[in-house]
Amino acid sequence: MHSVERGTKRACGTAGFTYIGLLITIVIISISTAVVAKSWKVTMKVEREKELLWIGNQFRQAIGRYYEALDVPSHAGLRLYPKELKDLLQDPRSPGTHRYLRKIYADPMTGKDDWVLMMDDKNHIKGVHSKSDVETLKRDGFDLADESFAGKTRYSEWVFEYVPLNPDPGTQPPGNVFQNVT
């Protein structure tokens, strides 16, 4: 009977060490999972930022091509921004198919087609930006077209606006419009 008591005491002592070992293993797995999840979340946010920059530049370039398209018959030599985003898919000024953008992309930060439209004084679209006020990861190292985003802290501050190099030929340049002719 003496040997049975010793075996029982050893089994209980071993079980205690096994239980502690199992708890330590669970804690280590939980911490590892949390670290991986946080890393995955950051990685996904970086990918969405890259996608936002690409899509935003697609919109900027399409708006620019629309604005600069002087070969459209009903254009009459005037440069105009589109009235709606769908005008970039099919230019209403042209009798044929004239596309500037393949599709209206969803905002990768919101997952929806809910872009904030930047309008000119004629209520035409000159740019877009995200509705998301989430804080950015990227703060510098932007391409030349996006260099104005440096230091911006929210995605809604990344405005993809087309600014023409040559103003509309029908408008006067700023400054003195009268010239001295002698």
Phi, psi and omega in degrees: 000336180294321181289332178292320179295320179296318180296322180291319179294321179294318180297319179293318179295319178293321179297324178295317177293322178296317179298314179296318178298319178296318178297317178297319178298317179297318179297316180296316178296319179297315179296316179298317179297318179296319179295315179296318180297317179294318178297319179296319180298316179295317179300317179294323179294320177299317179295320178293325176297315178300318179294319178299316179297318180294311181295316179301320178289330174297316177296313181302313181294320179295317178298320178296316178295321177298312182298318185276355183287092179270354182272000179286126186307316184275007185285329178057031176076003179265143176264125180227147172277161178291149178281326181222158178297327181295341176295339178283340178275326178209108183295115181290347180279347186250136180290331179265188177279118180228098183259141175244341182219140182291319179201165174276109183282149173282151175289118182294342180278330179252341182078009184232164173271069185233043181299145171273127184266133175265122186252150174270186182290347177261011181064037175250155186280121176249355178182174179222159169207163182288152173280344187292127175259018178292148181288138181282155169270315182280130181233345180205178180078030180278158173294166182304317182296334184249016185299338179289349179280348182303129179086352178289142186251350181231147180296330179295345179272351177276092183264121179263085185249138174272122177244112183294144176288321178248120180295164179309128182299341180275356181253155179275143175291154179294156178109200183287120181270349178265138179241144175281123177246120181237000000 
